[in-house]
Amino acid sequence: MTQPQGSIPAGLISRDVLAQMDGIKSIRTSLLPSNSGGDFSYQPSGNSRVIFQIPSYSNSYISTRRSYVQFTLKTIGTHASTAIIADGAPVFNRMLLKNGYGQVLEDIDSYDVLCRIKQNMKPKADIQSRASTCKDNRVVKTDLKSHKESPYNIGKTVIHNLESGLLSKEQKFLIPVSQLAASSGHCFQLELWLNDAKKLFPVNSDIAGGAVSYQLTDVSYEIELVECDASIMQVVNNALQNGASIPLPFKSYRGHTTQIASGNKALVNISDSSHDVSAIYSILRKQAAGNDIKNGGTDSADDHFDRRFATSFDPYSFLGGKSKLAAGEVVEEPLHAVERYNFRYGSKLYPLQPVSMPKDSVLALENILYGFELEHKLPYLSETIVVKDNAMVSRFETDCFMMANNFKTTNDSLSNGINSSANGSPLQLDLMFKGTVVNIECLSFVESNSVLYISTGGSSSVIKN
């Protein structure tokens, strides 16, 4: 009998389900902040930092994909009942993560802006389905034509998913906290700084500049632990005693802010020293964004996209696109539209030719979609919305404009980005605007790949011994 040539389709062969070994189980625990002040209440003008000291749970790993921060958010002040929250609930503006010895593993300034960038990179369906938990109501406002939301002066539960590279849902591996030294009683210290009240509640439907603040209560870090039998952990411990180490890859982000006082051109220098820079995300916004509370007025039944949804009413609206939303209508952007840009490191350009956009911002959008291989998981920033008088406009052209570049050769788990510490040169962003801009800022977030090495005795470092 002649042997058939070729391969058998995978669907023709089924296999039995493998059983998990005994001694592994998952449990959930709630970790309270360590700086409670007695009442576990936090305000931007008082106890403005939430600190979680994560213990070295015995024989356990943290499943970051099943863990999150939760709290009750409540507005306080004279006009608390009419305060309107910024989409995505940007409660925190800085995140710091240290190991048990106090070594800084991650320090992300302008964390609130990074969170909006990451939200914009999510699919539209994710934003809509998580609107009740993460409070990003943009899809509900535009597609479902809804503008009414119950006030926050009664208190609402908010879920915050960490954008920390090590503790975020992007982390592919379980965190072996039992292998980490807890020299100060904890193996990690997570610190979250509260955002300014005017940026969290930038609009008031009653009065401009209404006196509003907020407080967080019932704050906890909900952690899912994977517990292993002591005999299983003994195998890992023996390997560490014999000189082995546990490598834990993770992404980290560093924020860089550059002020642009005036002009129709700008050269932004981004000084970052990383061995494996995988991407960069740069946005533009006004320097005064979020410095005042605007009067949103009361929307009429037929005017569901009124002033309080306008570009200027959102401190997390990004400049650079060809249009803006004003009173629910599409208005041409006369000054801040980016006509040309490109990134540079040393003598190499990314992309090789400057991105020229005299008519629209399609090329900048396509560089994101194709550069990050998002074609089959299109992000919200690529959506088109319908506003007043059935006018259609791209969100990317109005408030989601961004200049980004993926430096990785392929998206495999390989170290194949650029080494920004190689020659001491900064990353550069060369910009040309449509008109003369005044008092704007460029915020750039450099994404780099790092590895946390866990060695004998529970010591950990991003430097391999």
C-alpha positions in Angstrom: 0.0 0.0 0.0 1.4 3.4 -1.0 2.0 5.8 2.0 -0.1 9.0 1.5 2.0 12.1 1.0 1.5 15.3 3.0 0.3 16.2 6.5 -3.0 15.3 8.3 -5.2 18.2 9.1 -5.2 19.0 12.8 -8.9 18.7 13.1 -8.9 15.0 12.2 -7.0 14.1 15.4 -8.5 14.7 18.8 -6.6 14.2 22.1 -7.7 13.6 25.6 -7.7 16.4 28.1 -4.7 16.3 30.3 -5.4 16.4 34.1 -3.7 19.1 36.2 -1.4 17.7 38.9 -2.6 17.6 42.4 -1.7 20.3 44.8 -2.5 23.4 42.7 -5.5 25.6 43.4 -6.6 29.2 43.0 -8.0 31.5 45.8 -9.0 35.2 45.9 -8.0 37.6 48.5 -8.5 41.3 49.2 -5.5 43.4 50.1 -6.2 46.7 51.9 -3.9 49.7 51.6 -1.2 50.0 54.2 -1.6 53.8 54.7 -5.2 53.9 55.7 -5.0 56.8 58.1 -7.6 55.0 60.2 -10.6 55.4 57.9 -9.4 54.1 54.5 -10.4 57.4 52.9 -8.3 59.2 50.3 -8.6 62.7 48.8 -6.5 64.7 46.4 -6.0 67.5 49.0 -5.3 65.2 51.9 -4.2 61.6 52.1 -3.5 61.6 48.3 -1.5 58.4 47.8 -2.7 54.8 48.0 0.0 52.3 49.0 -0.4 48.6 48.7 2.3 46.4 50.3 2.0 43.0 48.6 3.0 40.2 51.0 5.2 37.2 50.0 2.2 34.8 50.1 3.4 31.3 51.0 3.8 28.9 48.1 1.8 31.3 45.9 1.8 33.1 42.5 -0.3 36.1 41.6 -2.5 35.9 38.5 -2.4 39.5 37.3 -5.0 38.8 34.6 -7.5 38.0 37.3 -6.5 40.9 39.7 -7.7 44.5 39.8 -8.0 47.6 42.0 -11.5 48.6 43.2 -12.8 51.5 45.2 -15.9 53.6 45.8 -15.6 57.1 44.2 -17.7 59.9 45.6 -17.8 63.6 44.8 -17.8 66.1 47.6 -18.3 69.9 47.7 -21.0 72.5 46.9 -21.6 71.3 43.3 -20.9 67.6 43.9 -24.2 66.4 42.5 -23.7 68.0 39.1 -20.1 67.0 38.5 -19.4 65.0 35.3 -16.6 62.5 35.3 -13.9 62.3 32.6 -14.3 59.2 30.5 -12.3 56.3 31.8 -12.2 57.7 35.4 -8.6 58.9 35.4 -8.3 58.7 39.2 -4.5 58.2 39.4 -1.8 60.3 37.8 1.3 58.5 38.9 2.2 54.8 39.5 5.3 53.5 41.3 6.3 49.9 41.9 9.2 48.9 44.1 10.5 45.5 45.2 11.0 44.5 48.8 14.4 46.1 49.0 13.1 49.4 47.7 14.5 49.2 44.2 12.2 51.0 41.8 11.0 48.7 39.1 8.5 51.0 37.5 7.7 54.7 37.8 5.1 56.1 35.4 4.4 59.8 35.5 1.4 61.2 33.7 -0.1 57.7 34.3 -3.6 59.1 33.6 -2.6 60.0 30.1 -1.0 56.6 29.5 -4.3 55.0 30.7 -6.3 57.0 28.1 -3.8 56.0 25.4 -4.3 52.3 26.3 -8.1 52.8 26.4 -7.9 54.3 22.9 -6.0 51.2 21.7 -8.8 48.8 22.9 -11.6 47.6 20.6 -14.8 49.6 20.7 -16.7 46.6 22.0 -14.4 46.4 25.0 -15.0 50.0 25.9 -18.7 49.8 25.6 -19.1 46.6 27.6 -16.8 47.9 30.4 -18.5 51.3 30.6 -20.3 50.4 33.8 -17.2 49.2 35.6 -14.3 51.4 34.2 -16.5 54.4 33.5 -15.5 55.1 29.9 -18.8 56.2 28.4 -17.7 57.5 25.0 -19.4 54.8 23.0 -22.6 55.1 25.0 -22.6 58.9 24.4 -22.0 58.7 20.7 -23.6 55.5 19.5 -26.4 55.1 21.9 -27.1 58.9 22.1 -27.2 58.9 25.8 -25.9 61.8 28.0 -27.5 61.2 31.4 -25.6 59.5 34.2 -26.4 59.2 37.9 -24.4 61.6 40.1 -21.3 60.6 41.9 -22.2 62.3 45.1 -23.9 59.1 46.2 -20.8 57.1 45.5 -20.0 54.6 42.8 -17.9 51.5 42.6 -15.0 51.8 40.0 -12.7 49.1 38.7 -9.2 50.1 37.8 -7.1 47.8 35.7 -3.4 48.5 36.3 -1.3 49.6 33.4 1.8 48.5 35.2 3.8 46.3 32.9 4.6 43.8 35.7 1.2 43.7 37.3 -1.0 44.4 34.3 -3.2 42.0 32.3 -0.6 42.1 29.6 1.7 40.1 31.9 1.8 36.5 30.5 3.3 34.8 33.5 2.2 34.3 37.1 4.2 36.4 39.6 6.1 34.0 42.0 5.7 36.2 45.1 6.6 33.3 47.4 10.1 33.3 45.9 10.6 37.0 46.4 12.2 38.3 49.6 10.0 40.3 51.9 12.7 42.2 53.8 10.3 44.9 54.8 7.3 42.6 55.3 6.3 42.8 51.7 7.8 41.7 48.3 6.3 44.6 46.3 5.1 48.1 47.1 2.6 49.6 44.7 1.9 53.3 45.1 -0.8 55.2 43.3 -1.1 59.0 43.4 -4.5 60.6 43.2 -5.3 62.9 40.2 -6.3 66.6 40.5 -10.1 66.9 40.9 -10.4 69.2 37.9 -9.0 66.6 35.6 -11.2 63.8 37.0 -14.3 65.9 37.0 -13.6 68.6 34.3 -17.2 69.5 33.6 -20.1 70.6 35.7 -23.7 70.8 34.4 -24.6 73.5 36.8 -21.8 76.1 36.8 -18.3 76.8 35.5 -15.6 76.4 38.1 -18.0 74.7 40.5 -16.4 73.7 43.8 -15.9 69.9 43.5 -13.5 67.4 45.0 -13.7 63.7 45.6 -12.8 60.9 47.9 -12.0 57.2 47.6 -13.3 54.7 50.1 -13.4 50.9 50.3 -10.2 50.7 48.4 -8.7 47.3 47.9 -6.5 45.3 45.5 -8.4 42.2 44.6 -5.8 39.5 44.0 -6.2 36.0 42.6 -3.5 33.7 43.9 -2.5 30.3 42.6 -1.4 28.2 45.5 1.0 25.2 45.0 1.7 22.3 47.3 4.9 22.6 49.3 6.4 19.6 47.5 6.1 21.4 44.2 7.6 24.6 45.5 10.5 22.5 46.9 11.5 21.7 43.4 11.7 25.4 42.5 13.5 26.2 45.8 16.1 23.5 45.1 16.8 25.0 41.7 17.3 28.4 43.1 19.7 27.1 45.8 21.7 25.5 43.0 22.3 28.9 41.4 19.4 29.1 39.0 17.2 32.2 38.7 13.6 32.8 37.7 13.4 35.3 34.7 10.2 37.2 34.6 9.8 39.3 31.4 7.6 42.4 31.5 6.9 45.7 29.7 7.6 49.0 31.3 6.7 52.5 30.4 8.4 55.9 31.0 6.7 59.2 30.4 8.5 62.2 29.0 7.0 65.7 28.7 8.2 68.5 26.4 6.7 72.0 26.4 6.2 73.7 23.0 5.9 77.4 23.7 5.2 78.6 20.1 6.0 78.0 16.5 4.9 75.9 13.5 7.8 73.3 14.0 9.2 71.5 16.9 12.0 69.0 17.6 11.1 66.9 20.6 14.1 65.2 22.3 13.2 62.1 24.4 16.1 61.0 26.6 15.6 57.4 27.5 18.2 54.7 28.2 16.8 51.3 27.6 18.3 48.2 26.1 15.2 47.0 24.3 12.8 49.8 23.3 9.8 48.2 21.6 7.5 51.2 20.9 6.8 54.8 21.5 3.5 56.6 21.8 3.4 60.5 21.5 0.4 62.7 22.0 -0.2 66.5 22.0 -2.4 68.5 24.2 -2.7 72.0 25.6 -0.5 72.9 28.6 -3.6 74.2 30.4 -5.6 71.0 29.9 -7.6 70.2 33.0 -6.8 73.5 34.8 -10.5 74.6 35.1 -14.0 73.2 35.4 -16.2 74.0 32.5 -20.0 74.5 32.5 -21.6 71.8 30.4 -25.1 73.1 30.6 -28.1 70.8 30.3 -28.5 68.8 27.1 -31.8 69.1 25.3 -33.6 65.9 24.1 -32.7 66.6 20.5 -29.2 67.8 21.1 -27.5 64.7 22.6 -24.0 65.8 21.6 -23.9 69.2 23.1 -21.0 71.3 24.5 -20.0 69.0 27.4 -18.9 66.3 24.9 -16.8 68.8 22.9 -13.1 68.4 22.4 -12.2 71.4 24.6 -14.3 69.9 27.5 -12.1 66.8 27.8 -8.6 67.3 29.3 -7.7 64.0 27.7 -8.6 65.1 24.1 -5.4 64.9 22.1 -4.5 67.5 19.5 -2.9 67.0 16.1 -5.9 65.8 14.1 -7.5 67.9 11.3 -10.8 68.5 13.2 -12.3 69.2 16.6 -15.8 68.9 18.0 -17.5 72.1 19.2 -21.1 72.1 20.3 -21.5 68.7 18.8 -20.4 69.9 15.3 -17.2 69.2 13.3 -15.0 72.2 13.1 -11.7 72.4 11.1 -8.6 72.6 13.3 -6.8 75.8 12.1 -3.5 75.5 14.0 -2.7 72.3 15.9 -3.1 69.9 13.0 0.1 67.9 12.4 1.1 68.1 8.7 4.3 66.1 9.0 6.2 64.0 11.5 8.8 61.3 11.9 10.8 59.6 14.7 14.6 59.4 14.6 17.2 57.6 16.6 20.8 58.3 15.7 20.9 58.5 11.9 17.9 56.2 11.3 14.4 57.5 10.6 11.2 55.7 11.7 9.6 55.4 9.2 12.3 55.9 6.6 10.5 58.9 5.1 8.6 61.6 7.0 4.9 61.0 7.2 3.3 63.9 5.2 -0.4 64.6 6.0 -1.5 67.8 4.3 -5.1 66.7 3.8 -6.0 64.2 6.6 -4.3 62.0 9.2 -5.0 58.7 7.6 -1.3 57.8 7.2 -0.6 58.3 10.9 -3.5 56.1 11.7 -2.4 53.4 9.3 1.1 53.4 10.8 -0.5 52.5 14.1 -2.9 49.8 12.7 -0.3 48.1 10.5 2.8 48.8 12.6 1.3 47.2 15.7 -0.6 44.5 13.7 -4.0 45.6 14.8 -5.8 44.9 11.6 -7.9 42.0 13.1 -8.4 43.8 16.5 -9.2 47.4 15.4 -8.8 50.0 18.2 -11.4 52.6 19.2 -9.2 55.4 17.9 -9.9 54.2 14.4 -13.7 54.5 14.8 -16.0 56.9 12.9 -18.7 58.6 14.9 -21.9 60.5 13.9 -22.5 63.9 15.5 -24.9 66.8 14.9 -26.7 66.9 11.6 -25.6 63.3 10.8 -22.0 64.5 10.2 -19.5 61.7 10.2 -16.0 62.2 11.6 -13.1 60.0 12.7 -12.2 60.0 16.4 -8.6 59.9 15.3 -9.1 63.3 13.6 -10.8 64.9 16.6 -9.5 63.7 20.0 -7.6 60.5 19.6 -4.7 61.6 17.4 -1.4 60.0 18.2 2.0 59.4 16.7 3.3 56.0 17.5 5.9 53.6 16.2 6.6 49.9 16.7 10.4 49.3 16.8 10.2 45.6 17.0 11.3 43.6 14.0 8.5 41.1 14.7 6.0 40.8 17.5 7.5 37.6 18.9 8.8 37.4 22.4 12.3 38.3 21.4 14.6 41.1 22.2 14.5 42.8 18.8 13.7 46.5 19.5 16.2 49.3 19.5 18.9 49.9 22.2 18.4 53.6 23.2 21.4 53.4 25.5 23.8 52.4 22.7 25.3 55.8 21.8 23.7 58.4 24.2 21.6 60.0 21.5 18.0 60.8 22.4 15.0 59.6 20.5 13.7 62.5 18.5 10.2 63.4 17.2 10.3 66.0 14.4 7.0 67.9 14.0 5.5 70.4 11.6 2.1 72.0 12.3 -0.5 73.5 10.1 -0.2 76.9 11.8 1.6 78.5 14.7 0.8 76.7 17.9 1.1 78.3 21.4 1.5 76.6 24.8 1.0 73.0 24.0 2.9 70.0 25.3 4.1 66.7 23.8 3.8 63.6 26.1 5.8 60.6 24.9 5.7 57.2 26.5 8.6 54.9 25.8 7.7 51.2 26.0 10.6 48.9 26.7 11.0 45.2 27.5 12.7 44.3 30.8 13.3 41.1 32.8 13.0 40.8 36.6 15.5 38.1 37.7 14.6 36.3 41.0 17.6 34.6 42.6 18.7 32.7 45.7 17.4 34.2 48.9 14.5 36.0 47.1 16.7 38.9 45.8 15.3 40.4 42.6 16.8 42.8 40.1 16.4 43.9 36.5 20.1 43.3 36.0 21.2 39.7 35.4 23.9 38.5 37.7 
